[in-house]
């Protein structure tokens, strides 16, 4: 009886690809790191050998010509109702186009989870770690041992452990308070999460409002991230107030959308009887009717600044500055 020959389960090695293509292992290594520096005919043979053998390179192997991992870790707290979509999409698209892969990690809101993800990224010897989360003193000490580039985005800490690309959340709060006061609103309600940067915007808003008015700000806290589903409870609480607010400042555009839906269902006209302001300039802000007044952050610019810093770092060039302020702008639309 004929013996069945089982296909080999051994993963092909760099040497196997080189033998199949008829070149040296150094040539294959150069091709993997930068295909353009290898002669076109040689590149065709190497590429064919890789496809035939289904070879997957070990990018951390010492046999490769470069010590780069060609990988960047991006840490975000959540995907649902994320304010970071535009930043992440632009960053991934441009990094991938340059031959760098992106490892996306979800940290939640716990500081311990963020530190664990940073440790995991460091263990994989990524070229850079991009974090959207505030960094604790313990995590800062850990980052000092990271040979790659550490980038905080959507924030401008006074002393970033690496570099920071973002804006001032306190300044956003100040500007929102001035914006609604100058438009004649006098009874604001502020609805936001109590954690991290939302808290900074809250503090800035309250400080800014107190500079213009003696009327206290009505505050309602929601879980992070603030989202559409919070609106029903928030609106019910607003209606129980002895005096209804004339403007609601929300921690996100999705929450602002929910407040508008609830107001319409209750027969209130937005903005005549209740004005609404969001944050983030999500697509829903311009698609909603009425369109939502909001704060725009140029997420694509943040991504471009990060990508430029990563490219400089892997080329051995130190960053020109540790903090890059991309600013923000308030977009006045129909809801306020």
C-alpha positions, -999 to +999 in steps of 0.1 A: +000+000+000+013+034-010+025+056+019+008+090+020+033+118+020+023+146+043+033+182+034+060+197+055+048+217+084+081+234+090+080+272+085+102+282+056+133+302+067+152+331+051+178+306+038+151+286+021+138+317+002+173+326-007+180+291-021+148+291-041+154+325-056+191+318-062+204+347-042+221+353-009+203+356+024+216+392+027+199+400-006+166+386+006+170+406+038+177+438+019+146+431-002+124+427+029+136+459+044+136+480+012+125+463-021+135+493-042+172+488-036+172+453-051+175+449-089+141+445-105+148+410-119+162+399-085+131+413-068+108+393-091+126+361-082+125+368-045+089+378-045+080+346-064+099+325-039+082+341-010+047+335-026+055+299-036+068+290-001+043+311+018+071+326+037+063+350+066+094+370+076+103+373+113+108+410+114+126+408+148+151+382+136+187+391+139+193+380+103+175+410+088+196+439+078+176+464+099+168+463+136+135+481+130+103+462+137+084+484+112+056+484+136+039+512+156+016+505+185-015+528+188-034+527+222-070+540+223-095+535+251-124+523+230-138+519+195-175+527+201-183+565+198-146+571+195-134+607+191-101+594+176-115+578+144-101+604+120-067+605+136-064+567+137-076+562+101-052+588+087-023+575+108-028+539+098-033+547+061-001+568+058+020+545+080+009+514+060+017+532+027+053+537+041+057+500+049+049+503+087+022+482+102+000+494+131-009+474+161-041+487+177-047+481+214-078+490+234-069+502+269-103+511+284-101+538+310-080+520+337-044+533+341-032+497+348-045+485+315-027+513+297+006+504+314+001+467+305-004+476+269+027+498+269+047+469+284+034+445+257+043+470+229+078+475+244+082+437+245+075+435+208+102+461+201+079+485+182+094+516+166+069+539+183+040+538+208+012+563+202-011+567+232-043+586+236-045+581+273-031+603+301+001+588+315+007+582+352+040+588+371+046+550+372+040+547+334+063+576+328+091+559+347+085+528+325+087+547+293+121+561+302+134+526+293+118+525+259+143+530+231+116+539+206+095+570+202+067+576+227+039+600+215+010+613+234-018+626+213-049+647+220-031+663+249-003+687+258+012+678+292+037+702+306+064+676+306+057+648+281+078+616+286+084+616+249+066+640+226+031+653+226+008+663+197-025+678+208-042+709+222-053+724+255-086+709+269-087+737+295-085+763+268-114+746+249-135+749+281-126+786+284-135+793+248-168+774+250-179+794+280-171+827+263-188+815+231-221+807+246-221+838+269-214+861+239-244+845+222-267+855+250-271+822+269-273+826+307-283+792+321-258+766+309-259+729+317-226+710+313-229+672+306-196+653+305-176+624+319-157+630+351-125+613+340-092+626+324-095+652+296-133+656+299-126+668+334-100+693+321-126+707+297-151+708+325-127+728+347-119+752+319-156+758+312-165+765+348-136+788+352-144+806+320-181+809+329-174+823+363-153+850+347-185+862+328-214+853+351-225+847+387-250+821+376-238+786+386-233+760+359-256+730+362-235+699+359-245+663+351-219+635+350-221+606+326-199+575+321-169+577+297-173+580+268-204+602+267-227+588+241-261+589+225-276+564+250-270+588+279-293+614+265-326+601+278-315+601+314-298+634+311-327+651+294-351+638+321-329+652+348-327+686+330-365+687+328-368+682+366-348+714+373-368+743+387-355+764+358-347+747+326-312+755+311-312+775+279-281+757+265-266+722+270-229+717+265-222+681+258-190+660+260-195+645+225-215+651+193-233+617+198-246+629+232-255+662+217-275+644+190-293+624+216-302+656+235-316+671+203-337+640+196-351+640+232-359+678+230-377+673+197-397+644+212-407+667+241-419+694+217-390+718+224-375+737+195-337+737+191-322+762+195-351+786+202-361+768+234-330+748+241-296+752+225-271+723+222-233+722+218-213+691+211-176+682+209-155+665+182-172+675+149-182+639+141-200+634+108-233+634+126-227+670+136-231+683+100-257+656+090-281+662+119-310+685+116-305+710+131-268+708+125-248+707+157-226+735+169-194+717+180-156+719+186-135+706+158-101+689+163-081+683+132-075+646+137-058+643+103-032+670+112-025+652+145-019+620+125+004+637+100+025+653+128+028+618+145+038+601+113+064+628+105+079+623+140+079+585+136+097+588+102+123+612+117+129+588+147+135+557+126+159+578+104+179+587+136+167+623+136+157+638+170+123+656+171+125+693+166+101+700+194+086+680+223+051+695+220+031+703+189-001+723+194-026+717+166-053+739+182-090+737+177-120+757+165-156+762+175-179+756+146-212+776+150-241+758+134-278+757+138-281+741+173-267+770+191 
